Amino acid sequence: MDSDGADMDIVMRPWDGSEFGQTIEVTPPGDSYNDHHVQVASDGDRMYMMWMKANYSSGMANVHDIWVRVFDGSSWVT
């Protein structure tokens, strides 16, 4: 949930082998729709997160988009 409890976002905390780092929001900034059903995969060099995002702008109640972001070791990119 975001800080006001109105929007489900995808976040992660990196692990350096001894402790967790700061919480990082994976969903794009300013995202106001619910994000859910996250899946994580890695190819050894990069981490991938895939999830469903509610798309209320379509005018239909049950329409979702599939999003993918890639962590290249320093930042999340689309």
mmJSON file of the N, C-alpha and C atoms, coordinates in Angstrom:
{"data_MODEL":{"atom_site":{
"group_PDB":["ATOM","ATOM","ATOM","ATOM","ATOM","ATOM","ATOM","ATOM","ATOM","ATOM","ATOM","ATOM","ATOM","ATOM","ATOM","ATOM","ATOM","ATOM","ATOM","ATOM","ATOM","ATOM","ATOM","ATOM","ATOM","ATOM","ATOM","ATOM","ATOM","ATOM","ATOM","ATOM","ATOM","ATOM","ATOM","ATOM","ATOM","ATOM","ATOM","ATOM","ATOM","ATOM","ATOM","ATOM","ATOM","ATOM","ATOM","ATOM","ATOM","ATOM","ATOM","ATOM","ATOM","ATOM","ATOM","ATOM","ATOM","ATOM","ATOM","ATOM","ATOM","ATOM","ATOM","ATOM","ATOM","ATOM","ATOM","ATOM","ATOM","ATOM","ATOM","ATOM","ATOM","ATOM","ATOM","ATOM","ATOM","ATOM","ATOM","ATOM","ATOM","ATOM","ATOM","ATOM","ATOM","ATOM","ATOM","ATOM","ATOM","ATOM","ATOM","ATOM","ATOM","ATOM","ATOM","ATOM","ATOM","ATOM","ATOM","ATOM","ATOM","ATOM","ATOM","ATOM","ATOM","ATOM","ATOM","ATOM","ATOM","ATOM","ATOM","ATOM","ATOM","ATOM","ATOM","ATOM","ATOM","ATOM","ATOM","ATOM","ATOM","ATOM","ATOM","ATOM","ATOM","ATOM","ATOM","ATOM","ATOM","ATOM","ATOM","ATOM","ATOM","ATOM","ATOM","ATOM","ATOM","ATOM","ATOM","ATOM","ATOM","ATOM","ATOM","ATOM","ATOM","ATOM","ATOM","ATOM","ATOM","ATOM","ATOM","ATOM","ATOM","ATOM","ATOM","ATOM","ATOM","ATOM","ATOM","ATOM","ATOM","ATOM","ATOM","ATOM","ATOM","ATOM","ATOM","ATOM","ATOM","ATOM","ATOM","ATOM","ATOM","ATOM","ATOM","ATOM","ATOM","ATOM","ATOM","ATOM","ATOM","ATOM","ATOM","ATOM","ATOM","ATOM","ATOM","ATOM","ATOM","ATOM","ATOM","ATOM","ATOM","ATOM","ATOM","ATOM","ATOM","ATOM","ATOM","ATOM","ATOM","ATOM","ATOM","ATOM","ATOM","ATOM","ATOM","ATOM","ATOM","ATOM","ATOM","ATOM","ATOM","ATOM","ATOM","ATOM","ATOM","ATOM","ATOM","ATOM","ATOM","ATOM","ATOM","ATOM","ATOM","ATOM","ATOM","ATOM","ATOM","ATOM","ATOM","ATOM","ATOM","ATOM"],
"id":[1,2,3,4,5,6,7,8,9,10,11,12,13,14,15,16,17,18,19,20,21,22,23,24,25,26,27,28,29,30,31,32,33,34,35,36,37,38,39,40,41,42,43,44,45,46,47,48,49,50,51,52,53,54,55,56,57,58,59,60,61,62,63,64,65,66,67,68,69,70,71,72,73,74,75,76,77,78,79,80,81,82,83,84,85,86,87,88,89,90,91,92,93,94,95,96,97,98,99,100,101,102,103,104,105,106,107,108,109,110,111,112,113,114,115,116,117,118,119,120,121,122,123,124,125,126,127,128,129,130,131,132,133,134,135,136,137,138,139,140,141,142,143,144,145,146,147,148,149,150,151,152,153,154,155,156,157,158,159,160,161,162,163,164,165,166,167,168,169,170,171,172,173,174,175,176,177,178,179,180,181,182,183,184,185,186,187,188,189,190,191,192,193,194,195,196,197,198,199,200,201,202,203,204,205,206,207,208,209,210,211,212,213,214,215,216,217,218,219,220,221,222,223,224,225,226,227,228,229,230,231,232,233,234],
"type_symbol":["N","C","C","N","C","C","N","C","C","N","C","C","N","C","C","N","C","C","N","C","C","N","C","C","N","C","C","N","C","C","N","C","C","N","C","C","N","C","C","N","C","C","N","C","C","N","C","C","N","C","C","N","C","C","N","C","C","N","C","C","N","C","C","N","C","C","N","C","C","N","C","C","N","C","C","N","C","C","N","C","C","N","C","C","N","C","C","N","C","C","N","C","C","N","C","C","N","C","C","N","C","C","N","C","C","N","C","C","N","C","C","N","C","C","N","C","C","N","C","C","N","C","C","N","C","C","N","C","C","N","C","C","N","C","C","N","C","C","N","C","C","N","C","C","N","C","C","N","C","C","N","C","C","N","C","C","N","C","C","N","C","C","N","C","C","N","C","C","N","C","C","N","C","C","N","C","C","N","C","C","N","C","C","N","C","C","N","C","C","N","C","C","N","C","C","N","C","C","N","C","C","N","C","C","N","C","C","N","C","C","N","C","C","N","C","C","N","C","C","N","C","C","N","C","C","N","C","C","N","C","C","N","C","C"],
"label_atom_id":["N","CA","C","N","CA","C","N","CA","C","N","CA","C","N","CA","C","N","CA","C","N","CA","C","N","CA","C","N","CA","C","N","CA","C","N","CA","C","N","CA","C","N","CA","C","N","CA","C","N","CA","C","N","CA","C","N","CA","C","N","CA","C","N","CA","C","N","CA","C","N","CA","C","N","CA","C","N","CA","C","N","CA","C","N","CA","C","N","CA","C","N","CA","C","N","CA","C","N","CA","C","N","CA","C","N","CA","C","N","CA","C","N","CA","C","N","CA","C","N","CA","C","N","CA","C","N","CA","C","N","CA","C","N","CA","C","N","CA","C","N","CA","C","N","CA","C","N","CA","C","N","CA","C","N","CA","C","N","CA","C","N","CA","C","N","CA","C","N","CA","C","N","CA","C","N","CA","C","N","CA","C","N","CA","C","N","CA","C","N","CA","C","N","CA","C","N","CA","C","N","CA","C","N","CA","C","N","CA","C","N","CA","C","N","CA","C","N","CA","C","N","CA","C","N","CA","C","N","CA","C","N","CA","C","N","CA","C","N","CA","C","N","CA","C","N","CA","C","N","CA","C","N","CA","C","N","CA","C","N","CA","C","N","CA","C","N","CA","C","N","CA","C"],
"label_alt_id":[null,null,null,null,null,null,null,null,null,null,null,null,null,null,null,null,null,null,null,null,null,null,null,null,null,null,null,null,null,null,null,null,null,null,null,null,null,null,null,null,null,null,null,null,null,null,null,null,null,null,null,null,null,null,null,null,null,null,null,null,null,null,null,null,null,null,null,null,null,null,null,null,null,null,null,null,null,null,null,null,null,null,null,null,null,null,null,null,null,null,null,null,null,null,null,null,null,null,null,null,null,null,null,null,null,null,null,null,null,null,null,null,null,null,null,null,null,null,null,null,null,null,null,null,null,null,null,null,null,null,null,null,null,null,null,null,null,null,null,null,null,null,null,null,null,null,null,null,null,null,null,null,null,null,null,null,null,null,null,null,null,null,null,null,null,null,null,null,null,null,null,null,null,null,null,null,null,null,null,null,null,null,null,null,null,null,null,null,null,null,null,null,null,null,null,null,null,null,null,null,null,null,null,null,null,null,null,null,null,null,null,null,null,null,null,null,null,null,null,null,null,null,null,null,null,null,null,null,null,null,null,null,null,null],
"label_comp_id":["MET","MET","MET","ASP","ASP","ASP","SER","SER","SER","ASP","ASP","ASP","GLY","GLY","GLY","ALA","ALA","ALA","ASP","ASP","ASP","MET","MET","MET","ASP","ASP","ASP","ILE","ILE","ILE","VAL","VAL","VAL","MET","MET","MET","ARG","ARG","ARG","PRO","PRO","PRO","TRP","TRP","TRP","ASP","ASP","ASP","GLY","GLY","GLY","SER","SER","SER","GLU","GLU","GLU","PHE","PHE","PHE","GLY","GLY","GLY","GLN","GLN","GLN","THR","THR","THR","ILE","ILE","ILE","GLU","GLU","GLU","VAL","VAL","VAL","THR","THR","THR","PRO","PRO","PRO","PRO","PRO","PRO","GLY","GLY","GLY","ASP","ASP","ASP","SER","SER","SER","TYR","TYR","TYR","ASN","ASN","ASN","ASP","ASP","ASP","HIS","HIS","HIS","HIS","HIS","HIS","VAL","VAL","VAL","GLN","GLN","GLN","VAL","VAL","VAL","ALA","ALA","ALA","SER","SER","SER","ASP","ASP","ASP","GLY","GLY","GLY","ASP","ASP","ASP","ARG","ARG","ARG","MET","MET","MET","TYR","TYR","TYR","MET","MET","MET","MET","MET","MET","TRP","TRP","TRP","MET","MET","MET","LYS","LYS","LYS","ALA","ALA","ALA","ASN","ASN","ASN","TYR","TYR","TYR","SER","SER","SER","SER","SER","SER","GLY","GLY","GLY","MET","MET","MET","ALA","ALA","ALA","ASN","ASN","ASN","VAL","VAL","VAL","HIS","HIS","HIS","ASP","ASP","ASP","ILE","ILE","ILE","TRP","TRP","TRP","VAL","VAL","VAL","ARG","ARG","ARG","VAL","VAL","VAL","PHE","PHE","PHE","ASP","ASP","ASP","GLY","GLY","GLY","SER","SER","SER","SER","SER","SER","TRP","TRP","TRP","VAL","VAL","VAL","THR","THR","THR"],
"label_asym_id":["A","A","A","A","A","A","A","A","A","A","A","A","A","A","A","A","A","A","A","A","A","A","A","A","A","A","A","A","A","A","A","A","A","A","A","A","A","A","A","A","A","A","A","A","A","A","A","A","A","A","A","A","A","A","A","A","A","A","A","A","A","A","A","A","A","A","A","A","A","A","A","A","A","A","A","A","A","A","A","A","A","A","A","A","A","A","A","A","A","A","A","A","A","A","A","A","A","A","A","A","A","A","A","A","A","A","A","A","A","A","A","A","A","A","A","A","A","A","A","A","A","A","A","A","A","A","A","A","A","A","A","A","A","A","A","A","A","A","A","A","A","A","A","A","A","A","A","A","A","A","A","A","A","A","A","A","A","A","A","A","A","A","A","A","A","A","A","A","A","A","A","A","A","A","A","A","A","A","A","A","A","A","A","A","A","A","A","A","A","A","A","A","A","A","A","A","A","A","A","A","A","A","A","A","A","A","A","A","A","A","A","A","A","A","A","A","A","A","A","A","A","A","A","A","A","A","A","A","A","A","A","A","A","A"],
"label_entity_id":["1","1","1","1","1","1","1","1","1","1","1","1","1","1","1","1","1","1","1","1","1","1","1","1","1","1","1","1","1","1","1","1","1","1","1","1","1","1","1","1","1","1","1","1","1","1","1","1","1","1","1","1","1","1","1","1","1","1","1","1","1","1","1","1","1","1","1","1","1","1","1","1","1","1","1","1","1","1","1","1","1","1","1","1","1","1","1","1","1","1","1","1","1","1","1","1","1","1","1","1","1","1","1","1","1","1","1","1","1","1","1","1","1","1","1","1","1","1","1","1","1","1","1","1","1","1","1","1","1","1","1","1","1","1","1","1","1","1","1","1","1","1","1","1","1","1","1","1","1","1","1","1","1","1","1","1","1","1","1","1","1","1","1","1","1","1","1","1","1","1","1","1","1","1","1","1","1","1","1","1","1","1","1","1","1","1","1","1","1","1","1","1","1","1","1","1","1","1","1","1","1","1","1","1","1","1","1","1","1","1","1","1","1","1","1","1","1","1","1","1","1","1","1","1","1","1","1","1","1","1","1","1","1","1"],
"label_seq_id":[1,1,1,2,2,2,3,3,3,4,4,4,5,5,5,6,6,6,7,7,7,8,8,8,9,9,9,10,10,10,11,11,11,12,12,12,13,13,13,14,14,14,15,15,15,16,16,16,17,17,17,18,18,18,19,19,19,20,20,20,21,21,21,22,22,22,23,23,23,24,24,24,25,25,25,26,26,26,27,27,27,28,28,28,29,29,29,30,30,30,31,31,31,32,32,32,33,33,33,34,34,34,35,35,35,36,36,36,37,37,37,38,38,38,39,39,39,40,40,40,41,41,41,42,42,42,43,43,43,44,44,44,45,45,45,46,46,46,47,47,47,48,48,48,49,49,49,50,50,50,51,51,51,52,52,52,53,53,53,54,54,54,55,55,55,56,56,56,57,57,57,58,58,58,59,59,59,60,60,60,61,61,61,62,62,62,63,63,63,64,64,64,65,65,65,66,66,66,67,67,67,68,68,68,69,69,69,70,70,70,71,71,71,72,72,72,73,73,73,74,74,74,75,75,75,76,76,76,77,77,77,78,78,78],
"pdbx_PDB_ins_code":[null,null,null,null,null,null,null,null,null,null,null,null,null,null,null,null,null,null,null,null,null,null,null,null,null,null,null,null,null,null,null,null,null,null,null,null,null,null,null,null,null,null,null,null,null,null,null,null,null,null,null,null,null,null,null,null,null,null,null,null,null,null,null,null,null,null,null,null,null,null,null,null,null,null,null,null,null,null,null,null,null,null,null,null,null,null,null,null,null,null,null,null,null,null,null,null,null,null,null,null,null,null,null,null,null,null,null,null,null,null,null,null,null,null,null,null,null,null,null,null,null,null,null,null,null,null,null,null,null,null,null,null,null,null,null,null,null,null,null,null,null,null,null,null,null,null,null,null,null,null,null,null,null,null,null,null,null,null,null,null,null,null,null,null,null,null,null,null,null,null,null,null,null,null,null,null,null,null,null,null,null,null,null,null,null,null,null,null,null,null,null,null,null,null,null,null,null,null,null,null,null,null,null,null,null,null,null,null,null,null,null,null,null,null,null,null,null,null,null,null,null,null,null,null,null,null,null,null,null,null,null,null,null,null],
"Cartn_x":[0.832,0.0,0.876,0.385,1.097,0.847,1.431,1.393,-0.014,-0.945,-2.308,-3.216,-2.673,-3.416,-4.435,-4.335,-5.342,-4.878,-3.614,-3.074,-2.05,-2.23,-1.256,-0.114,1.111,2.306,3.234,4.182,5.19,6.471,6.994,8.236,9.183,10.468,11.454,12.511,13.239,14.363,15.549,16.624,17.787,18.487,19.049,19.785,21.239,22.153,23.575,24.351,23.651,24.293,24.321,24.124,24.096,22.924,22.393,21.244,20.461,19.215,18.365,18.64,18.56,18.706,17.38,17.358,16.159,15.081,13.838,12.72,12.724,12.593,12.58,11.239,10.56,9.308,9.628,9.101,9.335,8.323,7.088,6.078,6.468,6.106,6.492,5.954,6.702,6.237,4.925,4.054,2.789,1.729,2.051,1.108,-0.042,-1.27,-2.406,-3.331,-2.944,-3.771,-3.159,-4.003,-3.526,-2.653,-1.541,-0.592,-0.59,-0.629,-0.727,-0.251,-0.21,0.208,1.628,2.543,3.929,4.633,5.465,6.341,7.758,8.738,10.139,10.945,11.867,12.757,14.123,15.15,16.503,17.197,18.06,18.869,20.328,20.59,21.944,22.587,22.229,22.755,21.705,20.475,19.395,18.227,17.458,16.246,15.057,14.047,12.843,11.654,10.792,9.525,8.407,7.426,6.25,5.04,4.048,2.855,1.675,0.506,-0.717,-1.07,-1.521,-1.947,-3.382,-4.257,-5.632,-5.622,-6.427,-6.496,-7.915,-8.205,-9.551,-9.838,-8.807,-9.02,-9.711,-9.738,-10.386,-11.904,-12.436,-13.883,-14.523,-13.721,-14.231,-13.612,-14.404,-13.993,-12.857,-12.799,-11.832,-10.755,-10.291,-9.218,-7.902,-6.89,-5.574,-4.502,-3.445,-2.265,-1.179,-0.282,0.878,2.084,2.777,3.958,5.192,6.321,7.615,8.63,9.426,10.554,11.777,12.94,14.207,15.138,15.747,16.743,18.114,18.876,20.179,21.34,21.039,22.069,22.119,21.527,21.516,20.153,19.324,18.01,17.026,15.733,14.663,14.34,14.314,14.004,12.871,12.175,11.076,11.558],
"Cartn_y":[-1.184,0.0,1.246,2.269,3.538,4.173,5.334,5.942,6.285,6.542,6.855,5.62,4.449,3.2,3.006,3.778,3.717,3.001,2.626,2.073,0.994,-0.211,-1.288,-1.121,-1.018,-0.868,-2.058,-2.241,-3.293,-2.65,-3.206,-2.708,-3.875,-3.557,-4.587,-3.987,-4.862,-4.447,-5.332,-4.747,-5.557,-6.149,-7.331,-8.052,-8.109,-7.648,-7.632,-8.803,-9.766,-10.921,-10.844,-9.644,-9.508,-8.678,-7.779,-6.983,-6.475,-6.101,-5.545,-4.062,-3.592,-2.175,-1.45,-0.224,0.603,0.039,0.293,-0.115,0.696,0.003,0.631,0.327,1.359,1.141,0.733,-0.402,-0.921,-0.338,-0.134,0.457,1.893,2.368,3.723,4.794,5.872,6.967,7.552,7.925,8.523,7.527,6.237,5.183,5.187,5.34,5.408,4.197,3.178,1.982,0.834,-0.128,-1.264,-2.185,-2.613,-3.536,-4.823,-5.978,-7.231,-8.411,-9.586,-10.846,-10.749,-10.281,-10.102,-11.455,-11.565,-12.718,-12.186,-12.942,-12.519,-13.601,-13.188,-14.123,-13.466,-14.285,-13.77,-14.568,-13.888,-14.586,-14.676,-14.365,-14.393,-13.023,-12.144,-10.778,-9.744,-10.001,-9.044,-9.737,-8.937,-9.439,-8.819,-9.636,-9.204,-9.311,-8.309,-8.378,-8.138,-9.017,-8.907,-8.857,-8.042,-7.967,-7.476,-7.594,-7.094,-5.75,-4.83,-3.507,-3.296,-2.932,-2.608,-1.412,-1.486,-0.407,0.151,1.006,1.57,2.597,3.104,4.112,3.522,2.19,1.544,1.658,1.981,2.057,0.719,-0.358,-1.688,-2.128,-2.773,-3.07,-4.077,-5.076,-6.158,-6.187,-5.044,-4.976,-4.739,-5.545,-5.416,-5.366,-4.644,-4.616,-5.441,-6.011,-6.727,-5.811,-5.603,-4.739,-5.573,-5.151,-5.792,-4.689,-4.862,-3.962,-4.831,-4.301,-5.031,-4.259,-4.967,-4.362,-4.717,-3.698,-3.931,-3.875,-3.879,-3.805,-2.459,-1.442,-0.122,0.559,0.23,0.868,-0.032,0.277,-0.43,0.3,-0.422,0.166,-0.618,0.024,-0.657,-1.188],
"Cartn_z":[0.0,0.0,0.0,-0.641,-0.574,0.791,1.036,2.361,2.837,1.931,2.376,2.387,2.052,2.117,1.013,-0.063,-1.119,-2.378,-2.461,-3.705,-3.381,-3.934,-3.73,-4.728,-4.224,-5.047,-4.846,-5.764,-5.658,-5.129,-4.036,-3.451,-3.217,-3.016,-2.687,-1.777,-1.081,-0.248,-0.61,-1.133,-1.513,-0.289,-0.456,0.588,0.167,1.019,0.667,1.258,1.827,2.436,3.948,4.5,5.949,6.456,5.621,6.046,4.838,5.103,4.058,3.888,2.641,2.343,2.459,1.98,2.015,1.078,1.413,0.571,-0.716,-1.845,-3.165,-3.82,-4.305,-5.03,-6.462,-6.877,-8.226,-9.211,-8.755,-9.636,-9.966,-11.143,-11.546,-10.593,-10.378,-9.517,-10.048,-9.139,-9.538,-9.96,-9.866,-10.221,-9.221,-9.682,-8.758,-8.853,-9.62,-9.743,-8.943,-8.561,-7.783,-8.626,-8.028,-8.655,-7.829,-8.482,-7.73,-8.564,-7.94,-8.555,-9.122,-8.3,-8.746,-8.88,-9.899,-10.122,-10.298,-9.829,-9.902,-10.601,-11.475,-12.168,-12.311,-12.513,-12.704,-13.798,-14.555,-15.553,-15.104,-13.829,-13.292,-13.244,-14.165,-14.184,-13.803,-14.165,-13.933,-13.239,-12.496,-11.873,-12.603,-12.858,-13.556,-12.608,-12.608,-11.883,-12.877,-12.833,-13.681,-12.756,-13.097,-12.277,-13.103,-12.498,-13.123,-12.5,-13.338,-12.88,-13.349,-12.404,-12.772,-13.716,-14.76,-15.746,-15.752,-14.783,-14.665,-15.753,-16.409,-17.45,-18.679,-18.772,-19.914,-19.857,-18.655,-18.488,-18.176,-18.136,-17.814,-16.496,-15.642,-14.273,-14.159,-15.006,-14.823,-15.893,-16.332,-17.32,-16.585,-16.919,-16.292,-17.37,-17.073,-17.932,-17.268,-18.057,-17.523,-17.653,-16.538,-16.495,-16.21,-16.755,-16.493,-16.237,-15.185,-14.94,-14.689,-15.039,-14.937,-14.014,-13.047,-12.164,-12.711,-13.123,-13.751,-12.762,-11.469,-10.44,-9.754,-10.4,-9.768,-9.827,-10.805,-10.89,-11.632,-11.459,-12.153,-13.44,-14.543,-15.847,-16.496,-17.443,-18.131,-19.455],
"occupancy":[1.0,1.0,1.0,1.0,1.0,1.0,1.0,1.0,1.0,1.0,1.0,1.0,1.0,1.0,1.0,1.0,1.0,1.0,1.0,1.0,1.0,1.0,1.0,1.0,1.0,1.0,1.0,1.0,1.0,1.0,1.0,1.0,1.0,1.0,1.0,1.0,1.0,1.0,1.0,1.0,1.0,1.0,1.0,1.0,1.0,1.0,1.0,1.0,1.0,1.0,1.0,1.0,1.0,1.0,1.0,1.0,1.0,1.0,1.0,1.0,1.0,1.0,1.0,1.0,1.0,1.0,1.0,1.0,1.0,1.0,1.0,1.0,1.0,1.0,1.0,1.0,1.0,1.0,1.0,1.0,1.0,1.0,1.0,1.0,1.0,1.0,1.0,1.0,1.0,1.0,1.0,1.0,1.0,1.0,1.0,1.0,1.0,1.0,1.0,1.0,1.0,1.0,1.0,1.0,1.0,1.0,1.0,1.0,1.0,1.0,1.0,1.0,1.0,1.0,1.0,1.0,1.0,1.0,1.0,1.0,1.0,1.0,1.0,1.0,1.0,1.0,1.0,1.0,1.0,1.0,1.0,1.0,1.0,1.0,1.0,1.0,1.0,1.0,1.0,1.0,1.0,1.0,1.0,1.0,1.0,1.0,1.0,1.0,1.0,1.0,1.0,1.0,1.0,1.0,1.0,1.0,1.0,1.0,1.0,1.0,1.0,1.0,1.0,1.0,1.0,1.0,1.0,1.0,1.0,1.0,1.0,1.0,1.0,1.0,1.0,1.0,1.0,1.0,1.0,1.0,1.0,1.0,1.0,1.0,1.0,1.0,1.0,1.0,1.0,1.0,1.0,1.0,1.0,1.0,1.0,1.0,1.0,1.0,1.0,1.0,1.0,1.0,1.0,1.0,1.0,1.0,1.0,1.0,1.0,1.0,1.0,1.0,1.0,1.0,1.0,1.0,1.0,1.0,1.0,1.0,1.0,1.0,1.0,1.0,1.0,1.0,1.0,1.0,1.0,1.0,1.0,1.0,1.0,1.0],
"B_iso_or_equiv":[0.0,0.0,0.0,0.0,0.0,0.0,0.0,0.0,0.0,0.0,0.0,0.0,0.0,0.0,0.0,0.0,0.0,0.0,0.0,0.0,0.0,0.0,0.0,0.0,0.0,0.0,0.0,0.0,0.0,0.0,0.0,0.0,0.0,0.0,0.0,0.0,0.0,0.0,0.0,0.0,0.0,0.0,0.0,0.0,0.0,0.0,0.0,0.0,0.0,0.0,0.0,0.0,0.0,0.0,0.0,0.0,0.0,0.0,0.0,0.0,0.0,0.0,0.0,0.0,0.0,0.0,0.0,0.0,0.0,0.0,0.0,0.0,0.0,0.0,0.0,0.0,0.0,0.0,0.0,0.0,0.0,0.0,0.0,0.0,0.0,0.0,0.0,0.0,0.0,0.0,0.0,0.0,0.0,0.0,0.0,0.0,0.0,0.0,0.0,0.0,0.0,0.0,0.0,0.0,0.0,0.0,0.0,0.0,0.0,0.0,0.0,0.0,0.0,0.0,0.0,0.0,0.0,0.0,0.0,0.0,0.0,0.0,0.0,0.0,0.0,0.0,0.0,0.0,0.0,0.0,0.0,0.0,0.0,0.0,0.0,0.0,0.0,0.0,0.0,0.0,0.0,0.0,0.0,0.0,0.0,0.0,0.0,0.0,0.0,0.0,0.0,0.0,0.0,0.0,0.0,0.0,0.0,0.0,0.0,0.0,0.0,0.0,0.0,0.0,0.0,0.0,0.0,0.0,0.0,0.0,0.0,0.0,0.0,0.0,0.0,0.0,0.0,0.0,0.0,0.0,0.0,0.0,0.0,0.0,0.0,0.0,0.0,0.0,0.0,0.0,0.0,0.0,0.0,0.0,0.0,0.0,0.0,0.0,0.0,0.0,0.0,0.0,0.0,0.0,0.0,0.0,0.0,0.0,0.0,0.0,0.0,0.0,0.0,0.0,0.0,0.0,0.0,0.0,0.0,0.0,0.0,0.0,0.0,0.0,0.0,0.0,0.0,0.0,0.0,0.0,0.0,0.0,0.0,0.0],
"pdbx_formal_charge":[null,null,null,null,null,null,null,null,null,null,null,null,null,null,null,null,null,null,null,null,null,null,null,null,null,null,null,null,null,null,null,null,null,null,null,null,null,null,null,null,null,null,null,null,null,null,null,null,null,null,null,null,null,null,null,null,null,null,null,null,null,null,null,null,null,null,null,null,null,null,null,null,null,null,null,null,null,null,null,null,null,null,null,null,null,null,null,null,null,null,null,null,null,null,null,null,null,null,null,null,null,null,null,null,null,null,null,null,null,null,null,null,null,null,null,null,null,null,null,null,null,null,null,null,null,null,null,null,null,null,null,null,null,null,null,null,null,null,null,null,null,null,null,null,null,null,null,null,null,null,null,null,null,null,null,null,null,null,null,null,null,null,null,null,null,null,null,null,null,null,null,null,null,null,null,null,null,null,null,null,null,null,null,null,null,null,null,null,null,null,null,null,null,null,null,null,null,null,null,null,null,null,null,null,null,null,null,null,null,null,null,null,null,null,null,null,null,null,null,null,null,null,null,null,null,null,null,null,null,null,null,null,null,null],
"auth_seq_id":[1,1,1,2,2,2,3,3,3,4,4,4,5,5,5,6,6,6,7,7,7,8,8,8,9,9,9,10,10,10,11,11,11,12,12,12,13,13,13,14,14,14,15,15,15,16,16,16,17,17,17,18,18,18,19,19,19,20,20,20,21,21,21,22,22,22,23,23,23,24,24,24,25,25,25,26,26,26,27,27,27,28,28,28,29,29,29,30,30,30,31,31,31,32,32,32,33,33,33,34,34,34,35,35,35,36,36,36,37,37,37,38,38,38,39,39,39,40,40,40,41,41,41,42,42,42,43,43,43,44,44,44,45,45,45,46,46,46,47,47,47,48,48,48,49,49,49,50,50,50,51,51,51,52,52,52,53,53,53,54,54,54,55,55,55,56,56,56,57,57,57,58,58,58,59,59,59,60,60,60,61,61,61,62,62,62,63,63,63,64,64,64,65,65,65,66,66,66,67,67,67,68,68,68,69,69,69,70,70,70,71,71,71,72,72,72,73,73,73,74,74,74,75,75,75,76,76,76,77,77,77,78,78,78],
"auth_comp_id":["MET","MET","MET","ASP","ASP","ASP","SER","SER","SER","ASP","ASP","ASP","GLY","GLY","GLY","ALA","ALA","ALA","ASP","ASP","ASP","MET","MET","MET","ASP","ASP","ASP","ILE","ILE","ILE","VAL","VAL","VAL","MET","MET","MET","ARG","ARG","ARG","PRO","PRO","PRO","TRP","TRP","TRP","ASP","ASP","ASP","GLY","GLY","GLY","SER","SER","SER","GLU","GLU","GLU","PHE","PHE","PHE","GLY","GLY","GLY","GLN","GLN","GLN","THR","THR","THR","ILE","ILE","ILE","GLU","GLU","GLU","VAL","VAL","VAL","THR","THR","THR","PRO","PRO","PRO","PRO","PRO","PRO","GLY","GLY","GLY","ASP","ASP","ASP","SER","SER","SER","TYR","TYR","TYR","ASN","ASN","ASN","ASP","ASP","ASP","HIS","HIS","HIS","HIS","HIS","HIS","VAL","VAL","VAL","GLN","GLN","GLN","VAL","VAL","VAL","ALA","ALA","ALA","SER","SER","SER","ASP","ASP","ASP","GLY","GLY","GLY","ASP","ASP","ASP","ARG","ARG","ARG","MET","MET","MET","TYR","TYR","TYR","MET","MET","MET","MET","MET","MET","TRP","TRP","TRP","MET","MET","MET","LYS","LYS","LYS","ALA","ALA","ALA","ASN","ASN","ASN","TYR","TYR","TYR","SER","SER","SER","SER","SER","SER","GLY","GLY","GLY","MET","MET","MET","ALA","ALA","ALA","ASN","ASN","ASN","VAL","VAL","VAL","HIS","HIS","HIS","ASP","ASP","ASP","ILE","ILE","ILE","TRP","TRP","TRP","VAL","VAL","VAL","ARG","ARG","ARG","VAL","VAL","VAL","PHE","PHE","PHE","ASP","ASP","ASP","GLY","GLY","GLY","SER","SER","SER","SER","SER","SER","TRP","TRP","TRP","VAL","VAL","VAL","THR","THR","THR"],
"auth_asym_id":["A","A","A","A","A","A","A","A","A","A","A","A","A","A","A","A","A","A","A","A","A","A","A","A","A","A","A","A","A","A","A","A","A","A","A","A","A","A","A","A","A","A","A","A","A","A","A","A","A","A","A","A","A","A","A","A","A","A","A","A","A","A","A","A","A","A","A","A","A","A","A","A","A","A","A","A","A","A","A","A","A","A","A","A","A","A","A","A","A","A","A","A","A","A","A","A","A","A","A","A","A","A","A","A","A","A","A","A","A","A","A","A","A","A","A","A","A","A","A","A","A","A","A","A","A","A","A","A","A","A","A","A","A","A","A","A","A","A","A","A","A","A","A","A","A","A","A","A","A","A","A","A","A","A","A","A","A","A","A","A","A","A","A","A","A","A","A","A","A","A","A","A","A","A","A","A","A","A","A","A","A","A","A","A","A","A","A","A","A","A","A","A","A","A","A","A","A","A","A","A","A","A","A","A","A","A","A","A","A","A","A","A","A","A","A","A","A","A","A","A","A","A","A","A","A","A","A","A","A","A","A","A","A","A"],
"auth_atom_id":["N","CA","C","N","CA","C","N","CA","C","N","CA","C","N","CA","C","N","CA","C","N","CA","C","N","CA","C","N","CA","C","N","CA","C","N","CA","C","N","CA","C","N","CA","C","N","CA","C","N","CA","C","N","CA","C","N","CA","C","N","CA","C","N","CA","C","N","CA","C","N","CA","C","N","CA","C","N","CA","C","N","CA","C","N","CA","C","N","CA","C","N","CA","C","N","CA","C","N","CA","C","N","CA","C","N","CA","C","N","CA","C","N","CA","C","N","CA","C","N","CA","C","N","CA","C","N","CA","C","N","CA","C","N","CA","C","N","CA","C","N","CA","C","N","CA","C","N","CA","C","N","CA","C","N","CA","C","N","CA","C","N","CA","C","N","CA","C","N","CA","C","N","CA","C","N","CA","C","N","CA","C","N","CA","C","N","CA","C","N","CA","C","N","CA","C","N","CA","C","N","CA","C","N","CA","C","N","CA","C","N","CA","C","N","CA","C","N","CA","C","N","CA","C","N","CA","C","N","CA","C","N","CA","C","N","CA","C","N","CA","C","N","CA","C","N","CA","C","N","CA","C","N","CA","C","N","CA","C","N","CA","C","N","CA","C","N","CA","C","N","CA","C"],
"pdbx_PDB_model_num":[1,1,1,1,1,1,1,1,1,1,1,1,1,1,1,1,1,1,1,1,1,1,1,1,1,1,1,1,1,1,1,1,1,1,1,1,1,1,1,1,1,1,1,1,1,1,1,1,1,1,1,1,1,1,1,1,1,1,1,1,1,1,1,1,1,1,1,1,1,1,1,1,1,1,1,1,1,1,1,1,1,1,1,1,1,1,1,1,1,1,1,1,1,1,1,1,1,1,1,1,1,1,1,1,1,1,1,1,1,1,1,1,1,1,1,1,1,1,1,1,1,1,1,1,1,1,1,1,1,1,1,1,1,1,1,1,1,1,1,1,1,1,1,1,1,1,1,1,1,1,1,1,1,1,1,1,1,1,1,1,1,1,1,1,1,1,1,1,1,1,1,1,1,1,1,1,1,1,1,1,1,1,1,1,1,1,1,1,1,1,1,1,1,1,1,1,1,1,1,1,1,1,1,1,1,1,1,1,1,1,1,1,1,1,1,1,1,1,1,1,1,1,1,1,1,1,1,1,1,1,1,1,1,1]
}}}
